[in-house]
Amino acid sequence: MSALLAETPALPLHEAGKYVAAAYIVLLAMILVYVAIMAIRMSRTERELGELLAELDREEGAQAARTGEQGAGS
C-alpha cells in the first residue's frame, strides 16, 4: 500500500499544469518587479552622482578662482 502511495503524484498530471503555469507567471512577475525596482534605484543613483560631480566642479572652479586671486594679489 505504501509503495502505491509513493508512486502516485499529489495531483493528477492533467490538473497540475495550471498550477505550474501559475507558478511561472508569479515568478515572472516577481522578476519584473525586481528589475523595475533596480532600474529606479540605478537612475536615482546616477542622478545623485551627477549632482555630486557638478558640485565638485563648482568647488574646484571656486578654489581655482581664489588661488588665482591670491597669486595676482601678491
Secondary structure, DSSP 8 states (H G I E B T S, - for coil): -HHHHHHS-SS-HHHHHHHHHHHHHHHHHHHHHHHHHHHHHHHHHHHHHHHHHHHHHHHHHHHHHHHHHHHHH-
